[in-house]
Amino acid sequence: MAKIILTHEVTGLGTPGDVVEVKDGYARNYLVPRNLATPWTKGAEKDVTAIRKARKAREIATLEDAKAVRDSLESKTVVVSAKAGQAGRLFGAVTTAEIAEAVKASGAPAIDKRKIEVAQAIKSLGEYTVSVRLHADVAAKVTVKVVAA
């Protein structure tokens, strides 16, 4: 087992600044090469406070604020335009960055693309539901409508 410090949020594992133990191969082959985590050392332990401080500044402060943002997101339908073929299949897929931009353009509060979870890749026209983690206890279901550009 390897002891690591998470630098980004990893679903099912933890949030930035958390010190967790994972299997050696998972840390060596996946988390560290993708810069999602760094190996734990006594010196790196000091960085944890800086990571946590930065995370505090970015996240939504209170549960009430998160619920208010959730209500505003769930009341809107976000429209994303993408290039599509005749059968309605997209050339590529809709990314979380495109969804985040569309949310911002719709007048809703800006959200981080890393907080958006897409169950299956969006590769055709239509309506989809994506999940947005706003707070540890609050997630919003956002309706995304993909239209041809």
C-alpha positions in Angstrom: 0.0 0.0 0.0 1.2 3.5 -0.9 0.5 6.6 1.0 -0.3 9.5 -1.3 -1.6 13.1 -1.1 -4.4 13.9 -3.5 -3.9 17.1 -5.5 -7.3 16.9 -7.4 -10.7 15.4 -6.6 -10.9 11.7 -7.4 -14.4 10.2 -7.3 -14.6 7.5 -4.6 -11.2 8.3 -3.1 -11.2 11.9 -1.8 -10.7 15.5 -2.3 -7.6 17.7 -2.7 -5.4 17.6 0.3 -6.5 14.3 1.6 -3.9 11.8 2.6 -5.0 8.3 1.5 -3.6 4.8 1.2 -4.0 3.1 -2.2 -2.5 0.0 -3.8 1.0 0.7 -5.2 0.1 0.1 -8.8 -2.9 2.4 -8.7 -0.7 5.2 -7.3 2.3 4.5 -9.6 0.4 3.9 -12.9 -2.6 6.1 -12.7 -2.8 8.8 -10.0 0.8 10.1 -10.0 1.3 10.2 -13.8 -2.0 12.1 -14.3 -1.0 14.6 -11.6 -4.0 13.6 -9.5 -1.8 12.8 -6.5 1.8 13.1 -5.2 3.7 10.6 -3.1 3.5 11.3 0.6 6.6 12.6 2.3 7.1 14.6 5.5 7.9 17.7 3.4 4.9 17.2 1.2 2.7 17.0 4.3 3.3 20.8 4.7 1.8 21.3 1.2 -1.4 19.7 2.4 -2.4 22.9 4.3 -1.8 25.0 1.2 -3.9 22.7 -1.0 -6.7 22.7 1.6 -6.6 26.5 1.9 -6.9 26.8 -1.9 -9.8 24.3 -2.0 -11.6 26.3 0.7 -11.3 29.5 -1.4 -12.8 27.7 -4.5 -15.6 25.7 -3.0 -19.1 27.0 -2.2 -19.0 28.2 1.3 -22.2 26.9 2.9 -24.8 24.2 2.5 -27.5 26.9 2.0 -25.5 28.5 -0.9 -25.0 25.1 -2.5 -28.7 24.4 -2.3 -29.5 27.8 -3.8 -27.1 27.1 -6.7 -28.6 23.6 -7.1 -32.1 25.0 -7.4 -31.0 27.6 -10.0 -29.2 24.9 -12.1 -32.0 22.4 -12.0 -34.6 25.0 -13.1 -32.7 25.7 -16.3 -32.1 23.6 -19.4 -28.6 24.1 -20.7 -28.2 24.2 -24.5 -24.9 23.0 -26.1 -24.5 23.2 -29.9 -22.2 20.8 -31.6 -21.4 19.7 -35.1 -23.4 16.7 -36.1 -23.9 14.4 -39.1 -27.1 13.7 -40.8 -28.1 10.8 -38.5 -27.7 13.0 -35.5 -24.3 11.6 -34.4 -21.8 14.2 -33.2 -18.3 14.6 -34.6 -16.6 13.8 -31.3 -18.4 14.2 -27.9 -19.6 16.9 -25.7 -17.0 17.7 -23.0 -17.5 18.8 -19.4 -15.7 22.1 -20.4 -18.4 22.7 -23.1 -21.1 22.0 -20.5 -19.5 24.4 -18.0 -19.3 27.1 -20.6 -23.0 26.6 -21.6 -24.0 26.8 -17.9 -22.2 30.0 -17.6 -23.7 31.4 -20.8 -27.2 30.5 -19.6 -26.9 32.9 -16.7 -26.4 30.3 -14.0 -23.5 30.6 -11.6 -20.2 29.4 -13.1 -19.2 25.9 -12.1 -15.9 24.0 -12.3 -15.7 21.5 -15.2 -14.1 19.0 -12.8 -17.3 19.0 -10.7 -19.4 17.8 -13.7 -20.0 14.0 -14.0 -21.3 12.6 -17.2 -22.6 9.0 -16.9 -22.1 8.1 -20.5 -20.3 10.1 -23.2 -22.7 12.4 -25.1 -22.2 11.5 -28.7 -25.5 12.3 -30.3 -28.2 15.0 -30.4 -30.9 15.0 -27.7 -31.4 15.7 -24.0 -29.1 14.3 -21.3 -28.9 14.6 -17.5 -25.5 15.2 -15.9 -24.6 15.5 -12.3 -22.8 18.4 -10.8 -21.2 18.1 -7.3 -21.6 21.5 -5.7 -20.8 20.5 -2.1 -20.0 17.4 -0.2 -23.7 16.9 0.5 -25.3 18.6 -2.5 -25.4 17.4 -6.1 -27.5 19.0 -8.9 -29.0 17.2 -11.8 -28.6 19.4 -14.9 -30.5 18.9 -18.1 -28.3 19.3 -21.2 -29.9 19.7 -24.6 -27.5 19.0 -27.5 -28.5 20.7 -30.7 -26.8 20.8 -34.2 -24.6 23.7 -34.8 
